[in-house]
Amino acid sequence: MFIATAARMNLYVRRLASHDGIDAASRLLVRPRADAGRQRLKSRRNLPPCGHVCETIMRKWSFDLAARLLNIVGAATSAGAYSPGQEQAPAAFRRNGLAEAIMNRGRSIRDRGDVASFRWRPDPSRSQAMNLEAVRDACELVASHVGTAIAAQEDVLVLGGDCTVELGTVAGANAAGARIGLVYIDFDADLNTPDTSDGALDWTGVAHLLNIHGCEPSLARLGPTRPMLVPQQLLYFGIENITPPEAAVIGNHAIKIISREEALSDIEAASARAAEWAARFDCVLIHFDVDVLSFIDFPIAENVRRCDGLKLEQVAFVLKQLTALPQWRGLTITEVNPAHAPDESAAFARLNEVLADALG
């Protein structure tokens, strides 16, 4: 672990210390008061959009992006995937200069290293939810770091890993007490449950966030609330592949969608719609699954589908619009398989520049 740009970081700490009550506020976000803690956990899902907890966060959070520390958390796991490869992504981001690219934009960072390391393997003992324990363990570790960072008014970049890592990000943000809006940039809906899946948990992540019937209880209850999200807190962006069971869930719950076709047709209009939707929340999280990209244009994803996905430059535009929101707090990038890049250094140079432009 290292902390970058120490002079700026010291200034940042002094600024936080100058706010009266900041330590008490941070404790409130992660540990409710003893006289009301249990009741708050029971009633939090019923809080209005501008409830007391959210108002406290809004008063205390710094909306100056340059002044906020960015935590980098590696989730080096492919436990929920179909095959190995994604566990190698955090190391590839680092050895190809992600931290340096972000710092070159003037942003202070803390790299917390990898919190999980698991290479995919067959799990015949759980044919419908393979490697469940490893998925849960990784998510719990990610949640701990994300919750601590957001409660401390800091931002988080989570380097996955397969898509189940998002469960940890959302659980951590929930633990900090914020009302979350999640923009899910992905080719797939990830709304399957183990009984409608083929054993890989990484296309069941959103179903577990929403606590859809048939989910694994140990994943659905990762956060302090269950469900971790309600459908109104979710926006799909760039989605195309939707199975019949997923389509039923989307229709029944009126989940908002900006389709791949809409994004390809007018990326500026699609981005503006996403930003307008996200701006209503106190804490904006972004999920970026690189399989939303055209594999022929930018081969980096685990899934090698030859479909007409988004260009990297189009996703870069979307990310910049969303991270420009004062409420933005976390970005999770998933499904990167370094072995699929014809030239690793060239591919990660482009990808790291996109991330640095959005986060710097």
C-alpha positions as CSV (number, residue, x, y, z in Angstrom):
1,M,0.0,0.0,0.0
2,F,1.2,3.5,-0.7
3,I,-0.1,7.0,-0.3
4,A,0.7,9.4,-3.2
5,T,1.4,13.1,-3.3
6,A,2.0,13.5,0.4
7,A,2.0,17.3,0.4
8,R,-1.5,17.4,-1.1
9,M,-2.7,14.7,1.2
10,N,-1.5,16.6,4.3
11,L,-3.4,19.6,3.1
12,Y,-6.5,17.4,2.5
13,V,-6.3,16.0,6.1
14,R,-6.0,19.5,7.5
15,R,-9.0,20.6,5.6
16,L,-11.0,17.7,6.9
17,A,-9.8,18.4,10.5
18,S,-11.0,22.0,10.2
19,H,-14.6,20.9,9.9
20,D,-16.2,20.7,13.3
21,G,-17.6,17.3,14.2
22,I,-16.2,15.5,11.2
23,D,-14.9,12.6,13.4
24,A,-18.3,12.2,15.0
25,A,-20.1,12.3,11.7
26,S,-17.8,9.6,10.3
27,R,-18.5,7.4,13.3
28,L,-22.2,7.9,12.8
29,L,-22.0,6.7,9.2
30,V,-20.3,3.4,10.0
31,R,-21.6,2.8,13.5
32,P,-25.0,4.0,14.5
33,R,-25.4,5.3,18.0
34,A,-25.9,2.6,20.6
35,D,-29.3,3.9,21.7
36,A,-30.7,3.8,18.1
37,G,-28.5,1.5,16.1
38,R,-30.7,-1.5,15.9
39,Q,-33.8,0.5,15.1
40,R,-32.0,2.4,12.4
41,L,-30.9,-0.7,10.6
42,K,-34.5,-2.0,10.7
43,S,-35.9,1.2,9.4
44,R,-33.2,2.5,7.0
45,R,-34.9,1.1,4.0
46,N,-37.9,3.3,4.8
47,L,-36.0,6.5,5.0
48,P,-37.1,9.2,2.5
49,P,-34.6,10.4,-0.1
50,C,-33.7,13.3,2.2
51,G,-33.6,11.5,5.5
52,H,-31.5,12.5,8.5
53,V,-28.6,10.2,7.6
54,C,-28.5,11.4,4.0
55,E,-28.6,15.0,5.1
56,T,-25.7,14.4,7.4
57,I,-23.7,13.0,4.6
58,M,-24.6,15.8,2.2
59,R,-23.5,18.4,4.8
60,K,-20.2,16.8,5.5
61,W,-19.0,15.5,2.2
62,S,-16.5,17.5,0.1
63,F,-17.7,17.9,-3.5
64,D,-14.2,19.1,-4.7
65,L,-12.9,16.1,-6.7
66,A,-9.3,17.2,-6.6
67,A,-9.4,17.5,-2.8
68,R,-10.7,14.0,-2.2
69,L,-8.4,11.1,-1.8
70,L,-8.9,8.2,-4.3
71,N,-8.5,4.7,-2.8
72,I,-7.6,1.9,-5.3
73,V,-8.7,-1.5,-4.2
74,G,-7.8,-4.6,-6.1
75,A,-10.2,-7.6,-6.1
76,A,-8.1,-10.2,-7.8
77,T,-10.7,-12.8,-8.1
78,S,-12.4,-14.8,-10.9
79,A,-14.3,-16.9,-8.4
80,G,-17.7,-16.1,-10.0
81,A,-16.5,-16.3,-13.6
82,Y,-16.6,-19.0,-16.2
83,S,-12.8,-19.5,-16.4
84,P,-9.6,-18.0,-15.1
85,G,-8.1,-14.7,-16.2
86,Q,-9.9,-11.9,-14.5
87,E,-7.9,-12.4,-11.3
88,Q,-4.9,-11.1,-13.2
89,A,-6.4,-7.7,-14.0
90,P,-5.5,-5.6,-10.9
91,A,-1.8,-6.5,-11.3
92,A,-2.0,-5.6,-15.0
93,F,-3.5,-2.2,-14.3
94,R,-0.7,-1.5,-11.8
95,R,2.3,-2.7,-13.8
96,N,1.0,-0.6,-16.8
97,G,1.0,2.6,-14.9
98,L,-2.6,3.3,-13.7
99,A,-1.5,5.0,-10.5
100,E,1.0,7.2,-12.3
101,A,-1.6,8.2,-14.9
102,I,-4.1,9.3,-12.2
103,M,-1.5,11.2,-10.3
104,N,-0.4,13.0,-13.4
105,R,-3.9,14.5,-13.4
106,G,-3.2,16.0,-10.0
107,R,-5.2,13.4,-8.0
108,S,-4.0,12.1,-4.6
109,I,-4.3,8.3,-4.3
110,R,-3.9,5.5,-1.8
111,D,-3.4,2.0,-3.3
112,R,-4.7,-0.5,-0.7
113,G,-3.4,-3.5,-2.7
114,D,-5.4,-6.6,-3.4
115,V,-8.0,-7.6,-0.8
116,A,-8.8,-11.0,-2.5
117,S,-6.9,-13.5,-4.6
118,F,-8.8,-16.4,-6.1
119,R,-8.3,-18.2,-9.4
120,W,-11.4,-19.8,-10.9
121,R,-11.8,-23.5,-10.5
122,P,-14.6,-26.0,-11.1
123,D,-16.8,-26.5,-8.0
124,P,-18.9,-29.6,-8.5
125,S,-20.1,-29.4,-4.9
126,R,-22.2,-26.3,-5.9
127,S,-23.1,-26.8,-9.5
128,Q,-25.5,-23.9,-9.5
129,A,-23.4,-21.4,-7.4
130,M,-19.8,-22.4,-8.0
131,N,-17.1,-21.0,-5.6
132,L,-19.8,-19.3,-3.5
133,E,-17.6,-19.0,-0.4
134,A,-14.8,-17.4,-2.3
135,V,-17.2,-14.9,-4.0
136,R,-18.7,-14.0,-0.6
137,D,-15.2,-13.6,1.1
138,A,-14.0,-11.3,-1.7
139,C,-17.2,-9.2,-1.5
140,E,-16.9,-8.8,2.3
141,L,-13.3,-7.6,2.0
142,V,-14.2,-5.1,-0.8
143,A,-17.2,-3.9,1.3
144,S,-15.0,-3.1,4.3
145,H,-12.7,-0.9,2.3
146,V,-15.4,0.8,0.4
147,G,-17.5,1.6,3.5
148,T,-14.5,3.0,5.3
149,A,-13.5,5.2,2.4
150,I,-17.0,6.6,1.7
151,A,-17.6,7.3,5.4
152,A,-14.3,9.2,5.4
153,Q,-15.4,11.4,2.4
154,E,-13.0,9.6,0.1
155,D,-13.6,8.0,-3.3
156,V,-13.0,4.4,-4.4
157,L,-11.8,2.7,-7.6
158,V,-12.3,-1.0,-7.4
159,L,-10.3,-3.1,-9.8
160,G,-12.0,-6.5,-10.5
161,G,-12.3,-9.3,-10.9
162,D,-15.6,-10.7,-12.1
163,C,-18.9,-8.9,-11.8
164,T,-19.8,-10.2,-8.4
165,V,-17.3,-7.7,-7.0
166,E,-20.0,-5.0,-7.4
167,L,-21.8,-6.7,-4.5
168,G,-19.0,-5.7,-2.2
169,T,-18.9,-2.1,-3.5
170,V,-22.6,-1.6,-3.0
171,A,-22.6,-3.3,0.4
172,G,-19.8,-1.0,1.6
173,A,-21.5,2.1,0.3
174,N,-24.7,1.0,2.1
175,A,-22.8,0.6,5.3
176,A,-21.7,4.2,5.1
177,G,-25.4,5.2,5.2
178,A,-25.7,6.8,1.8
179,R,-28.7,6.6,-0.6
180,I,-27.1,5.0,-3.6
181,G,-27.8,5.3,-7.3
182,L,-26.0,2.6,-9.4
183,V,-25.3,3.1,-13.1
184,Y,-24.6,-0.3,-14.4
185,I,-22.6,-0.1,-17.7
186,D,-22.7,-3.7,-19.0
187,F,-23.7,-5.7,-22.1
188,D,-25.5,-8.2,-19.8
189,A,-28.2,-7.6,-17.2
190,D,-26.7,-10.0,-14.6
191,L,-30.2,-10.6,-13.3
192,N,-30.2,-14.4,-13.4
193,T,-30.5,-16.3,-10.2
194,P,-28.6,-19.6,-9.5
195,D,-31.6,-21.6,-10.5
196,T,-31.8,-19.9,-13.9
197,S,-28.0,-19.7,-14.4
198,D,-25.4,-22.2,-15.4
199,G,-23.4,-22.1,-12.2
200,A,-21.3,-18.9,-12.8
201,L,-22.3,-16.3,-10.2
202,D,-21.0,-13.3,-12.2
203,W,-24.2,-12.9,-14.2
204,T,-26.3,-13.1,-11.0
205,G,-24.8,-10.0,-9.3
206,V,-27.7,-7.6,-9.9
207,A,-30.2,-10.3,-8.9
208,H,-28.5,-10.5,-5.5
209,L,-28.4,-6.7,-5.1
210,L,-32.1,-6.6,-5.6
211,N,-32.7,-9.8,-3.6
212,I,-34.6,-11.5,-6.4
213,H,-36.3,-14.8,-5.4
214,G,-33.9,-17.7,-5.8
215,C,-30.8,-15.8,-4.8
216,E,-28.1,-17.2,-2.4
217,P,-29.0,-15.7,1.0
218,S,-25.3,-15.3,2.0
219,L,-24.8,-13.0,-1.0
220,A,-28.1,-11.1,-0.8
221,R,-27.5,-10.1,2.8
222,L,-23.9,-8.8,2.4
223,G,-25.0,-5.3,3.3
224,P,-26.8,-3.8,6.3
225,T,-30.0,-3.7,4.3
226,R,-31.8,-6.4,2.3
227,P,-32.3,-5.8,-0.5
228,M,-29.1,-3.8,-1.0
229,L,-30.8,-1.9,-3.7
230,V,-34.4,-1.3,-4.8
231,P,-35.1,-1.2,-8.6
232,Q,-35.5,2.6,-8.6
233,Q,-31.8,2.8,-7.6
234,L,-30.6,1.0,-10.7
235,L,-30.0,2.3,-14.2
236,Y,-28.7,0.0,-17.0
237,F,-26.5,1.6,-19.6
238,G,-25.4,-0.1,-22.9
239,I,-27.3,-3.3,-22.1
240,E,-28.2,-5.7,-24.9
241,N,-28.2,-9.3,-23.8
242,I,-31.3,-10.0,-21.7
243,T,-32.5,-13.5,-21.0
244,P,-36.3,-14.2,-20.7
245,P,-36.2,-14.5,-16.9
246,E,-34.3,-11.2,-16.7
247,A,-36.7,-9.5,-19.1
248,A,-39.5,-10.5,-16.8
249,V,-37.8,-9.0,-13.7
250,I,-37.0,-5.8,-15.6
251,G,-40.6,-5.4,-16.8
252,N,-42.2,-6.3,-13.4
253,H,-40.0,-3.9,-11.5
254,A,-39.9,-1.1,-14.2
255,I,-36.1,-0.9,-14.1
256,K,-34.7,1.9,-16.2
257,I,-32.6,1.1,-19.2
258,I,-30.5,3.0,-21.7
259,S,-29.9,0.4,-24.3
260,R,-26.8,-0.3,-26.4
261,E,-28.7,0.8,-29.5
262,E,-29.6,4.2,-27.8
263,A,-26.0,4.7,-26.7
264,L,-24.6,3.9,-30.1
265,S,-27.1,6.2,-31.8
266,D,-26.3,9.3,-29.7
267,I,-23.8,8.9,-26.9
268,E,-24.1,12.5,-25.8
269,A,-27.8,12.3,-25.3
270,A,-27.6,8.9,-23.6
271,S,-24.9,10.2,-21.3
272,A,-27.0,13.3,-20.4
273,R,-29.9,11.0,-19.5
274,A,-27.7,8.9,-17.3
275,A,-26.2,11.9,-15.5
276,E,-29.7,13.4,-15.0
277,W,-30.9,10.2,-13.5
278,A,-27.9,9.8,-11.2
279,A,-28.0,13.3,-9.9
280,R,-31.0,12.6,-7.7
281,F,-29.0,10.4,-5.4
282,D,-26.6,11.2,-2.6
283,C,-24.0,8.6,-3.6
284,V,-23.4,7.7,-7.3
285,L,-21.7,4.4,-8.0
286,I,-20.6,3.2,-11.5
287,H,-20.2,-0.4,-12.6
288,F,-18.1,-0.7,-15.8
289,D,-18.0,-4.1,-17.3
290,V,-15.6,-4.0,-20.2
291,D,-17.7,-6.5,-22.2
292,V,-19.9,-3.5,-23.1
293,L,-17.0,-2.6,-25.5
294,S,-16.7,-3.9,-29.0
295,F,-14.3,-6.8,-28.7
296,I,-13.0,-6.3,-32.2
297,D,-12.3,-2.7,-31.6
298,F,-10.8,-3.2,-28.1
299,P,-10.2,-6.8,-27.2
300,I,-9.8,-6.8,-23.4
301,A,-12.9,-8.4,-22.0
302,E,-13.4,-11.9,-20.7
303,N,-16.3,-12.4,-23.1
304,V,-15.1,-12.5,-26.7
305,R,-18.5,-11.9,-28.4
306,R,-18.2,-10.4,-31.9
307,C,-21.1,-8.0,-31.4
308,D,-21.3,-4.3,-32.2
309,G,-20.4,-2.9,-28.8
310,L,-19.5,0.6,-27.7
311,K,-16.1,2.1,-28.6
312,L,-13.7,2.8,-25.8
313,E,-14.0,6.5,-26.6
314,Q,-17.7,6.4,-26.2
315,V,-17.5,4.8,-22.7
316,A,-14.8,7.3,-21.8
317,F,-17.3,10.1,-22.6
318,V,-19.9,8.5,-20.4
319,L,-17.5,8.0,-17.5
320,K,-16.4,11.6,-17.6
321,Q,-20.0,12.9,-17.5
322,L,-20.8,10.6,-14.5
323,T,-17.7,11.2,-12.5
324,A,-18.2,15.0,-12.9
325,L,-21.3,14.7,-10.7
326,P,-20.6,16.0,-7.2
327,Q,-22.3,12.9,-5.8
328,W,-20.0,10.4,-7.6
329,R,-18.1,8.2,-5.1
330,G,-17.1,4.9,-6.6
331,L,-16.2,3.1,-9.8
332,T,-15.9,-0.6,-10.2
333,I,-14.3,-2.1,-13.3
334,T,-14.8,-5.7,-14.1
335,E,-14.4,-8.6,-16.6
336,V,-10.9,-7.5,-17.8
337,N,-8.8,-10.4,-19.0
338,P,-5.3,-9.3,-19.8
339,A,-4.6,-12.4,-21.8
340,H,-7.1,-11.3,-24.4
341,A,-5.2,-8.2,-25.3
342,P,-2.9,-8.7,-28.4
343,D,-0.5,-6.1,-26.8
344,E,-1.0,-5.7,-23.1
345,S,1.0,-2.5,-22.7
346,A,-0.8,-0.8,-25.5
347,A,-4.2,-1.9,-24.4
348,F,-3.7,-0.9,-20.8
349,A,-2.1,2.4,-21.8
350,R,-5.4,3.3,-23.5
351,L,-7.6,2.0,-20.7
352,N,-5.6,3.6,-18.0
353,E,-5.7,7.0,-19.8
354,V,-9.5,6.7,-20.0
355,L,-9.7,6.0,-16.2
356,A,-7.3,8.7,-15.4
357,D,-9.2,11.3,-17.4
358,A,-12.4,10.3,-15.6
359,L,-10.9,10.2,-12.1
360,G,-8.2,12.8,-12.2
